[in-house]
Amino acid sequence: MSAKETVQKILDESMVGTMATVDNNKPYSRYMTFMNDGLTLYTATNKKTEKVDELKDNPHTHILLGYEGEGFGDAFVEYSGSVSISSDEGLKKKIWNDQMKHWFDGPEDPNLVILKIEPQAIRLMNKTGQPPQDISL
């Protein structure tokens, strides 16, 4: 399997990862649930969160996905991207799943926004026996 195919497999199968933002030149990370369409990532959040405010000031993020905690050899993805904040009703319906009911009334909830993350750089890390591999975009 090529590095790009391995990255795509990780993005398709690993929904939970960490997402970093910057506030006052300090990094902040949190666990998020991601969906993907190819190499583009999406995650739902409340528009009243600190991360949304941070992303309005600095739309760059760094995401880690795929590490399973099995130890050396677990391939994972380092993903640097640019975030746009969307209230598009069609996108909210596309991303919606029943797990979101814990935080939102439904896809029409006015506080629900979707963070769309376009890749700027992707690197496959820790694949057994191989150095980090940059993925061409």
Secondary structure, DSSP 4 states (H G I P E B T S, - for coil): --HHHHHHHHHHH--EEEEEEEETTEEEEEEEE-EEETTEEEEEEETTSHHHHHHHH--EEEEEE---SS-TT--EEEEEEEEEEE--HHHHHHH--GGGGGT-SSTT-TTEEEEEEEEEEEEEE--TT---EEEP-
